[in-house]
């Protein structure tokens, strides 16, 4: 039996992401059209930052040449170190803190932002050597970072984000505005 099938032959079972995470979106990050980010929020309040399926990197058959977590001369997300049960020492991020820069073969560069306030727990070092994971599995192995919001803010962090339904409305409005090929 296929892992995604239910034993009763009905609809496929939900994926691990759909079962355990709530998807939240930030559309047009920092005013950049279609540069959409997705925050997967687990019930334990951990948030996994990924590219939304509508992000330009995932469109038009782009190929990624590099991922860089060096944000500035004095700030590298790779130097982030957390310790202990309370995850002390992680870099504190604001919602517009840059996490990484992704460069494609056509020389376009995209900055990926944290979207939420919280402590950076880890960055995905696997995408440094295998950037294609961002394209192939953006919601799982191709994630960007894991962020832990402050406990008292964990309920309010989603106030500035869009639910899946709200995000789909934004995307459909974009499709209405784009000129149709003649």
BELURMO-V151253 format. One record per residue. N is the residue number from 1. RES is the residue in one letter. PSI is psi in whole degrees, -180 to 180 (999 if undefined). Layout:
# BELURMO-V151253
((N | RES | PSI) (N | RES | PSI))
This chain:
# BELURMO-V151253
((1 | X | 138) (2 | X | 140) (3 | X | -33) (4 | X | -9) (5 | X | 148) (6 | X | 155) (7 | X | -23) (8 | X | 4) (9 | X | 10) (10 | X | -153) (11 | X | 156) (12 | X | 147) (13 | X | 150) (14 | X | 150) (15 | X | 167) (16 | X | -42) (17 | X | -50) (18 | X | -29) (19 | X | -41) (20 | X | -9) (21 | X | 150) (22 | X | 131) (23 | X | 131) (24 | X | 152) (25 | X | 151) (26 | X | 112) (27 | X | 148) (28 | X | 56) (29 | X | 128) (30 | X | 34) (31 | X | 6) (32 | X | 115) (33 | X | 132) (34 | X | -3) (35 | X | 80) (36 | X | 140) (37 | X | 154) (38 | X | 135) (39 | X | 120) (40 | X | 113) (41 | X | 120) (42 | X | 159) (43 | X | -21) (44 | X | 9) (45 | X | -4) (46 | X | 142) (47 | X | 132) (48 | X | 123) (49 | X | 130) (50 | X | 172) (51 | X | 137) (52 | X | 152) (53 | X | -16) (54 | X | -2) (55 | X | 141) (56 | X | -29) (57 | X | -34) (58 | X | 3) (59 | X | 164) (60 | X | 27) (61 | X | 35) (62 | X | 155) (63 | X | 134) (64 | X | 130) (65 | X | -34) (66 | X | 154) (67 | X | 130) (68 | X | 119) (69 | X | 4) (70 | X | 101) (71 | X | -40) (72 | X | 180) (73 | X | -37) (74 | X | 4) (75 | X | 113) (76 | X | 127) (77 | X | -19) (78 | X | -22) (79 | X | 4) (80 | X | 126) (81 | X | 126) (82 | X | 153) (83 | X | 155) (84 | X | 172) (85 | X | -34) (86 | X | 8) (87 | X | 47) (88 | X | 151) (89 | X | -12) (90 | X | 146) (91 | X | 136) (92 | X | 132) (93 | X | 142) (94 | X | 173) (95 | X | -18) (96 | X | 21) (97 | X | 128) (98 | X | 138) (99 | X | -44) (100 | X | 169) (101 | X | 134) (102 | X | 127) (103 | X | 136) (104 | X | 168) (105 | X | -24) (106 | X | 16) (107 | X | 9) (108 | X | 142) (109 | X | 135) (110 | X | 134) (111 | X | 131) (112 | X | 129) (113 | X | 161) (114 | X | -28) (115 | X | -23) (116 | X | 161) (117 | X | 137) (118 | X | -175) (119 | X | 130) (120 | X | 119) (121 | X | -42) (122 | X | 156) (123 | X | 156) (124 | X | 96) (125 | X | -19) (126 | X | -32) (127 | X | -10) (128 | X | -40) (129 | X | -23) (130 | X | 68) (131 | X | -20) (132 | X | -20) (133 | X | -33) (134 | X | -35) (135 | X | -41) (136 | X | -40) (137 | X | 63) (138 | X | -28) (139 | X | -10) (140 | X | -98) (141 | X | -18) (142 | X | 26) (143 | X | 163) (144 | X | -51) (145 | X | 164) (146 | X | 129) (147 | X | 139) (148 | X | 109) (149 | X | 156) (150 | X | 146) (151 | X | -46) (152 | X | -16) (153 | X | -5) (154 | X | -29) (155 | X | -33) (156 | X | -11) (157 | X | -26) (158 | X | -4) (159 | X | -31) (160 | X | 1) (161 | X | 164) (162 | X | 142) (163 | X | 170) (164 | X | -42) (165 | X | -45) (166 | X | -40) (167 | X | -42) (168 | X | -34) (169 | X | -43) (170 | X | -46) (171 | X | -41) (172 | X | -32) (173 | X | -37) (174 | X | -44) (175 | X | -34) (176 | X | -31) (177 | X | -33) (178 | X | 137) (179 | X | 139) (180 | X | 139) (181 | X | 140) (182 | X | 999))
